[in-house]
Amino acid sequence: MAKLRAVLIGATGLAGQQFIAALKDHPTIELTGLAASPRSAGKAYAEALKASNGMTAWFVPEALPASIAKMKVVSGEEVQAKDYDIAFSAVESDVAKDMEPRLARDIPVFSAASAFRYEADVPLLIPPVNADHARLVREQQKRRGWKGYIVPIPNCTTTGMAITLAPLAERFGIKSVLMTSMQAMSGAGRSPGVIGLDILDNVIPFIPKEEEKVQVETKKILGTLDAAGAAITSHDVRVSCTCTRVAVMEGHTESVFVSLASKASVAEVVQAMREWRGAEVSRDLPSAPPRWIEVLDDPFRPQPRLDRDTHGGMATTVGRVREDGVLENGFKYLLVSHNTKMGAARGAILVAELMRAQGLLG
């Protein structure tokens, strides 16, 4: 089967670089187009990364593939959907609002931006959790008269928590969730990013709009698609969170408290997470890990430096699972999820793989 031809919008930014690293040697997707701002248009990609001080602004640890370095960058406005099978979007939401619908008229767009996450006809996909929501794109196409569609991934803070809640919701039911995040600096990007003098020796207690995103997205992801595939009913779980920024480069840590709908023991909660395999269609996708959740017994884990790269950064690591004496049928645990892999580019690529596996690319 021929590889899908993909164009990457926002190729020179940190999020775009994460897509390039993740797509290297991908078995079913080939990056054949790069788009960025007009100031980068017409340049080879490596040249477009050159800063005024001579630095090559390539910020991911993986090496820049030689084939990509030579590829010519075009302006986002010049991208022609007819030249590609799919698009990946790594632009800011204000740019995404205009650019993504233009491409989605003809081809599927897989986005890391938040611009369309909350639209009623747009699924918000984590393949092991809610693969059955994918067919909502047919409703999106019908309503908007598009040949393609837009499928965004969730906020990176939502991803790890939703994955760990899914097996608990399936086995016991969940009534309410309280979460405090300790989020990595990379989640803020590089422009404007987090100022070094603000984050060193410090915790930033507020991330604008983050808490609202997590609260709304978690309910949508855990919700139910109706039989006609036309609408999602959000889960009735109550979600409250506080999101903070800490001096960690990558990997979000979250302290989660959950009230279950039925009684359980610590052993049963741990078993539910360890045995959970997610949606069957998600298990054999090229980017899928052998397990979506790893539960550790060591009380000093998980830690972002030690656990963020579990299974290539595609698994969520859980530890310190305990009963909670305040919430009804309460349990508490910590998790670490890789915000720039499963929570970003690799998560979007995983969604594209899912849509192909379900026959929803056409």
C-alpha positions, 0 to 999 in steps of 0.5 A: 500500500502506498504511503500517504503524502502529508504536508506539515503546516507550521513546520519551522516551530517547535511543534512542527519540529516534533512532527518532523522527528516523529514522522522519520521512517514512518511506515505509512506516512511520508512528509512531502510538503513543508509550509511555514510563514512567508519569511521562510517561504522559498528557502530550504528547510535548514536555511529557514531554521537559521537565526540572525545570530547564525544559530540553527534553531532546531530544538528537538533531540532527534537529528534533522533528517537530511532529506527534510533539511533540503526540502523547500518551504512554501508559505501556508497560503500557497499549499494546494490540497490536491498535492497531498493526501493529508495535512498535519497542522502545528500552527497557533489557533488564530492561524488554524481558524483560517488555514485548517478549513481551507485544506479540510475542504479537500483532505483530512487535517490532523491538528495540534491546535485548539481552534476546533476542539469544542465544535459539536461536529468535531471529534476529539480523539485519543485512539485507545479511549474513544476510537468509536467517536471517529465516525463523527467526521462523516457528520462534519463532512455532511454539515460543512460540505467538505471532502476532508475534515478536521480532527484535533488532538486534546490539550496535552494535559488532558491526554494522560488523565483521560487515558488513566480515567478510561479503564476506571470509567469502564469498570467502576464508573466515575463521578468526579475528578480533582487534578493538579498538574505540574506541567513541563516548560516545553508545553509553553513552546519557545515563542513566547514560552516561559521566561527563564528568570520566571521559572527557575527556583519557582512554580508558576501557579496559573496557565491561562485557559488551561484548566477550562480546556482540561475540564471540557475536553475530559468530559467530551473524550469520555462521552458517548457518540449517538447511534447515528454518529451525529452527536457526542453527549459529554460524560457527566463526570465533574472535573475540577483542576489547577494547572501549574508550570514547573522547572521540568523540560518535558513530561507533565506530572499530575496528581489525580483524585477520583470518586468512583461510582462503585466500591473498589479496592486499591488492588482492583483499581491497579488491576483495571489500569494494568489490564486495560488495552483500549480500543481494539483498533488502536492496539496494532497502529504503527505508533501504538505502545505495547501498553497504554498505561504502566503502573509502578509499585515504587512509591517514589515513581513516576518521575518525569525524568525517569518515566516520560519516555516509557514506550517511546513517550506514548504510554502514561505512567502511574504510581502511588495508587491509594484510597482517598478518605475524603471523596466517596469511593475515592482513590488518588494517584500520580501520573506522568505523560509525555506532553510533546510526544503522546500529548502532541505530534506523535498523538496526532500521527496516531490519530491519522493512523487510526483514521486510516485503519477505520477506512475514514480517510476518504 
